[in-house]
């Protein structure tokens, strides 16, 4: 039986190293593959320098097929991709035309059995300046969330945000029936039915963070020039990689989340009424508190979930996993970036444990 490595960096070709991992063993995958013709990582056989965008898509399809194999049936894949502009028709689009590389890959993955659950917009408030004068500057990238089935691990409560909206005692609940204009794929209109009736702006534990994330680009002084920010990894990791999993029944444990409501009471403007204060604050302000782990009753040991990054680069996924108490597996082709990643992870832990053994497996255990 193949044993799953944990907190380990595997050096070498991504397909070769993915082939060493057991089937159905990884809880989550968060990664950013090389964009088409935008980076040269200085290693023979690297992805991203293919002759055309179709070949790039084909190579990444092979990688994502292996990711699908190693993911648990409840696992999810977060895929950060950027686009590039063509300089010649041989690349796959007329000169100056967007290659639409992420969209091509996404549609091909959907045809290969992936379920596309979200297209997150990573909005950059500090984008790279551009001297171009005949189009708009590029200020965002996509982070795609994909699964292999309709039933998967997703802890929304772990990433909810406090409400900052106004509450209302008189807010009307939406009607229980579908409006006349709704088409076959229109969403339900009664999601806030009870909340609005109670004067709450949304879910009691906080609001869904949505699919537009404003996160500054990360300035990193090191050899790797495509480091993505830790904040871009944190939400996906919390939502899809459990902190603890029962070793007997496989149940993913979750943290107890409670909410404190803030807001001072105010004097009732109508003194002739019996009630002299307004008990409901005018603004709904909340503080989320995360408590103990709640899980099964097996009384068996637990172990952390495992997140995989097959394009490890400078090791951001490993750094965030260490900070949040998860295990990780990285795969990296460039040995210099591998050393850089281990150094970052060791610094995050506060001590050095990186070792390279004879079969080129680097472990930080």
C-alpha positions in Angstrom: 0.0 0.0 0.0 1.4 3.4 -1.0 1.8 5.7 2.0 0.8 9.3 1.6 3.7 11.7 2.4 2.9 14.6 4.6 4.6 18.0 5.0 6.8 17.0 2.1 8.3 18.6 -1.0 8.7 16.2 -3.9 11.3 17.4 -6.5 10.9 16.5 -10.1 8.4 16.3 -13.0 4.9 17.0 -11.9 3.3 14.0 -13.6 6.0 11.6 -12.4 5.6 12.8 -8.8 1.8 12.8 -8.9 2.0 9.2 -10.0 3.7 8.3 -6.7 0.8 9.5 -4.6 -2.0 7.1 -3.6 -5.5 7.4 -5.2 -8.1 9.3 -3.2 -5.8 10.5 -0.5 -5.7 14.3 -0.8 -8.3 16.6 0.7 -7.7 19.7 -1.3 -5.5 21.1 -4.1 -4.6 24.8 -4.4 -2.2 25.7 -7.1 -1.2 28.2 -9.8 0.3 26.5 -12.9 2.7 28.4 -15.2 0.8 30.8 -17.4 1.2 30.3 -21.1 4.4 32.0 -22.4 4.7 34.5 -19.6 7.4 32.9 -17.4 10.6 31.0 -18.1 11.5 29.0 -14.9 14.8 27.9 -16.4 14.2 24.2 -16.3 14.1 21.8 -19.2 10.6 20.3 -19.7 8.8 23.0 -17.9 5.1 23.7 -18.6 4.2 27.1 -20.0 6.6 27.3 -22.9 4.6 25.2 -25.3 4.4 26.0 -29.0 0.7 27.1 -28.8 -2.0 27.5 -26.4 -3.7 24.2 -27.4 -0.6 22.3 -26.4 -0.5 24.2 -23.1 -4.1 23.1 -22.4 -3.4 19.5 -23.3 -0.4 19.4 -20.9 -2.4 20.8 -18.0 -5.3 18.5 -18.7 -2.9 15.6 -18.1 -1.9 17.2 -14.8 -5.5 17.8 -13.7 -6.4 14.3 -14.6 -3.8 13.1 -12.1 -5.0 15.6 -9.5 -8.5 14.2 -10.0 -7.1 10.7 -9.2 -5.3 11.7 -6.0 -8.2 13.8 -4.7 -10.7 12.3 -2.3 -14.2 12.1 -3.7 -15.1 15.0 -1.4 -12.0 17.0 -2.4 -11.8 20.3 -4.3 -9.4 22.0 -6.7 -8.6 25.8 -6.6 -6.9 26.8 -9.8 -5.3 30.3 -10.2 -4.8 31.2 -13.8 -3.9 34.3 -15.8 -4.1 35.1 -19.5 -1.7 36.4 -22.1 -1.9 38.3 -25.4 -0.8 36.7 -28.6 2.1 38.1 -30.7 1.6 35.7 -33.6 -1.3 33.6 -35.0 0.8 30.5 -34.4 0.3 30.9 -30.6 -3.5 30.4 -31.0 -4.9 33.9 -31.6 -4.3 36.9 -33.9 -1.6 39.4 -32.8 -2.7 41.5 -29.9 -5.7 39.2 -29.2 -6.2 37.6 -25.8 -5.5 33.9 -26.0 -8.4 33.1 -23.6 -6.1 30.4 -22.2 -7.9 30.0 -18.8 -11.3 29.7 -20.5 -10.0 27.1 -22.9 -8.6 25.0 -20.1 -11.7 25.4 -18.0 -14.0 24.2 -20.7 -11.7 21.3 -21.5 -11.7 20.3 -17.8 -15.5 20.5 -17.7 -15.6 18.1 -20.7 -13.3 15.8 -18.7 -15.7 15.5 -15.8 -14.8 18.4 -13.6 -17.7 20.4 -12.0 -17.0 24.2 -12.2 -18.4 25.6 -8.9 -17.0 29.1 -8.9 -15.0 31.7 -10.9 -13.5 33.9 -8.2 -12.2 37.3 -9.3 -8.9 38.2 -7.6 -9.1 42.0 -7.9 -5.7 43.6 -7.4 -5.8 47.1 -5.9 -2.1 47.5 -6.8 -1.8 46.0 -10.3 1.3 46.1 -12.5 1.5 49.4 -14.3 1.3 49.3 -18.1 2.2 51.7 -20.9 -0.3 50.3 -23.3 -2.7 52.9 -24.8 -5.2 51.0 -26.8 -6.8 48.7 -24.2 -7.5 48.7 -20.4 -4.9 47.7 -17.9 -5.2 44.2 -16.4 -6.3 44.4 -12.8 -7.5 40.9 -11.9 -7.0 37.2 -12.3 -9.3 34.2 -11.9 -9.3 31.6 -9.2 -11.5 28.7 -10.3 -13.0 26.2 -7.8 -13.7 22.8 -9.2 -14.9 19.5 -7.8 -15.4 15.9 -9.1 -19.0 15.6 -7.8 -21.8 17.6 -6.4 -21.1 16.5 -2.8 -17.8 17.7 -1.4 -16.1 19.2 1.7 -16.9 22.9 2.0 -16.9 24.7 5.4 -18.6 28.0 4.6 -18.9 28.9 8.2 -15.1 29.0 8.5 -14.8 31.8 6.0 -18.0 33.9 6.7 -17.5 37.6 7.3 -19.1 39.8 10.0 -22.2 41.7 8.8 -21.8 45.5 8.5 -25.3 46.1 7.0 -28.2 47.9 8.6 -30.8 45.6 10.2 -34.5 46.3 10.2 -37.4 45.3 12.4 -39.8 46.1 9.7 -38.0 44.4 6.7 -40.3 42.3 4.7 -39.5 38.7 3.8 -39.4 37.8 0.2 -42.4 36.0 -1.2 -42.4 32.2 -1.0 -43.3 31.8 -4.7 -41.1 32.3 -7.7 -41.6 35.6 -9.5 -43.2 35.6 -12.9 -40.0 36.7 -14.6 -37.9 33.8 -13.3 -36.4 31.4 -15.8 -35.6 27.7 -15.4 -32.1 28.5 -14.0 -33.0 31.5 -11.8 -32.1 31.1 -8.2 -34.4 30.9 -5.2 -35.8 34.2 -3.9 -36.5 33.1 -0.3 -33.0 32.6 1.1 -33.4 35.5 3.6 -37.1 34.9 4.3 -36.7 34.2 8.1 -33.7 36.5 8.5 -35.4 39.6 7.1 -38.5 38.8 9.2 -36.3 38.9 12.3 -34.5 42.1 11.2 -31.2 40.4 10.5 -29.3 41.3 7.3 -28.3 37.8 6.5 -27.0 34.5 8.0 -26.6 34.7 11.8 -23.0 33.5 11.6 -22.0 36.1 9.0 -22.1 36.8 5.3 -20.8 34.7 2.5 -17.6 36.3 1.3 -18.7 36.2 -2.4 -16.7 35.7 -5.5 -14.8 39.0 -5.7 -11.7 39.1 -3.5 -9.7 42.3 -3.3 -6.2 41.3 -2.4 -3.0 43.2 -3.0 -0.3 41.5 -5.0 2.5 40.1 -2.8 6.0 41.7 -2.9 8.5 39.0 -2.2 12.3 39.6 -2.1 13.5 36.3 -3.4 14.4 34.3 -6.6 10.8 33.5 -7.4 9.0 36.2 -9.3 5.4 34.8 -9.4 4.5 34.5 -5.7 0.9 34.7 -4.9 -0.3 36.3 -1.7 -1.1 34.2 1.4 -4.5 35.8 1.6 -5.5 34.2 -1.7 -4.7 30.8 -0.2 -6.3 31.2 3.3 -10.0 31.1 2.3 -9.7 28.1 0.0 -7.7 26.2 2.6 -10.1 26.9 5.5 -13.1 25.9 3.4 -11.9 22.7 1.7 -9.1 21.3 3.8 -10.3 20.1 7.3 -8.3 20.9 10.3 -8.9 17.5 11.8 -10.3 14.2 10.3 -11.3 11.1 12.3 -8.9 8.3 11.5 -11.7 5.7 12.1 -14.8 7.1 10.2 -13.2 9.8 8.1 -15.5 12.6 9.4 -14.1 16.1 9.0 -14.3 18.0 12.3 -15.3 21.7 12.3 -14.8 24.6 14.7 -17.7 25.9 16.7 -18.5 29.4 15.5 -20.5 31.9 17.6 -21.4 35.5 16.9 -21.7 38.4 19.3 -23.9 41.2 18.3 -22.7 44.7 19.1 -24.6 48.0 19.3 -25.6 50.3 22.2 -29.3 50.7 23.1 -30.9 54.0 22.5 -33.6 56.1 24.2 -37.0 55.6 22.6 -38.0 58.8 20.8 -41.6 58.3 22.0 -41.5 58.8 25.8 -45.2 58.0 26.3 -44.6 54.4 25.3 -44.1 51.8 28.1 -40.8 50.6 26.6 -38.2 53.3 27.1 -35.3 51.8 25.1 -34.9 50.4 21.7 -33.4 46.9 22.3 -32.5 46.3 18.7 -29.4 48.4 17.7 -29.9 50.3 14.5 -26.7 48.9 12.9 -26.1 45.1 12.9 -22.4 44.8 13.9 -21.1 41.3 14.8 -17.9 39.7 16.1 -17.2 36.1 15.1 -15.6 33.9 17.7 -14.1 30.5 16.7 -14.2 27.9 19.5 -13.5 24.2 20.0 -13.5 21.5 17.3 -16.7 19.6 17.0 -16.7 16.1 15.4 -17.8 12.5 15.6 -18.1 10.3 18.7 -15.7 7.6 17.6 -13.1 8.5 20.3 -10.4 7.8 17.8 -7.4 9.9 17.0 -7.6 12.6 14.3 -5.1 13.9 11.8 -5.0 17.1 9.7 -6.3 17.3 6.2 -3.8 17.4 3.4 -3.5 20.1 0.8 -1.6 19.5 -2.4 0.2 22.1 -4.6 1.7 20.4 -7.7 3.3 23.7 -8.8 4.8 24.6 -5.4 7.0 27.5 -6.5 8.0 29.6 -3.4 5.8 27.5 -1.1 3.0 29.9 -0.2 0.5 27.0 0.1 2.8 25.2 2.5 3.4 28.3 4.6 -0.4 28.9 5.0 -1.0 25.2 5.7 1.6 25.3 8.5 0.1 28.4 10.0 -3.5 26.9 9.9 -2.5 23.5 11.2 -2.9 21.5 8.0 -0.6 19.1 6.3 0.7 19.8 2.8 2.4 18.2 -0.2 4.3 20.2 -2.7 5.8 19.3 -6.1 8.4 21.5 -7.7 10.7 21.1 -10.8 13.2 23.9 -10.1 15.6 23.0 -7.2 16.3 26.6 -6.4 12.6 27.3 -5.9 12.4 24.2 -3.8 15.1 25.4 -1.5 13.4 28.8 -1.3 10.1 27.2 -0.4 11.6 25.1 2.4 13.4 28.1 3.8 10.1 30.1 3.9 8.3 27.2 5.6 11.1 26.7 8.1 11.1 30.4 8.9 7.3 30.3 9.4 7.8 27.5 11.9 10.7 29.1 13.6 13.1 26.3 13.2 14.9 24.4 10.4 13.9 20.8 9.5 14.5 20.7 5.7 16.3 17.5 4.6 17.0 16.0 1.2 17.3 12.3 1.0 18.9 10.1 -1.6 15.8 9.7 -3.8 15.5 13.5 -4.2 12.6 13.8 -1.8 12.7 16.9 0.4 10.9 16.6 3.6 9.9 19.1 6.3 8.3 16.9 8.9 
